Amino acid sequence: MGTLFAVFFMYEQNIIKTPTIALIFITYFSGYLYTKYQNTGKLFHKILVLNVISGIICMILIIYNHNGDRLIKWLIIVVLGLLYDSSFLKLFVRKIPLFKICYVGLSWALINSWLILPEFNSGIFWISWFFITALVLPFDIRDMKSDTVVTFPKLIGVQHTKYLAYGLVFISLMIAIFYLKTDYSIAFFLTSIFTYIFIYCSKNSNNDLYFSFWVESCSGLPLLIIFLSEIFRN
């Protein structure tokens, strides 16, 4: 979903490049495997080897298709990912109360507005940051009984957390309307409607599939809507 969200902005900026898409996907996938399996003993050793290989592939993709600046950007984002959730650290970002949602949004926003573009794009950064930050909140609702740190659902309750998520999506949409081309802002508007529905229906008793598939799929919806609109036009 993170890759699809990035490709949406690549299409909007007319800079579709297969090596860049591969770079984004490998980076997200490696980060997911590292975070999910870092406490699984022997299996993690295999994941770590796979991550090292993936890192080498990413560096090769950057060196042969981009430049040194892109490599530095990628390394900074990788370090930010390690700081988010690494059990070998005494304190990592995920343990900081209330900070997780901002940090996840920051990582995705930097990929969309900084890593994939020749120059930093503030509009895409804020669209991504507000939107992804909002999408993290339903996951906090899911995990509110198991989280060991203070999260927004624990602090202000589930309903007020939903209000916060609605507000973040609305701000993201307003920025998208002003910054994105018309077709892309319409796609983002339609995505926001679906996102509101999924936020509204979020509750702790929902199964994991609801969050891991339906809520997370909101970040892939803008690109899907663009593809569907092009198909119907043709």
Secondary structure as GFF3:
##gff-version 3
##sequence-region A 1 234
A	DSSP	alpha_helix	2	13	.	.	.	ID=ss1
A	DSSP	alpha_helix	18	37	.	.	.	ID=ss2
A	DSSP	alpha_helix	42	65	.	.	.	ID=ss3
A	DSSP	alpha_helix	68	84	.	.	.	ID=ss4
A	DSSP	three_ten_helix	93	95	.	.	.	ID=ss5
A	DSSP	alpha_helix	100	110	.	.	.	ID=ss6
A	DSSP	pi_helix	111	115	.	.	.	ID=ss7
A	DSSP	alpha_helix	122	142	.	.	.	ID=ss8
A	DSSP	alpha_helix	152	156	.	.	.	ID=ss9
A	DSSP	alpha_helix	158	179	.	.	.	ID=ss10
A	DSSP	alpha_helix	182	200	.	.	.	ID=ss11
A	DSSP	alpha_helix	208	209	.	.	.	ID=ss12
A	DSSP	pi_helix	210	215	.	.	.	ID=ss13
A	DSSP	three_ten_helix	216	219	.	.	.	ID=ss14
A	DSSP	alpha_helix	221	233	.	.	.	ID=ss15
###
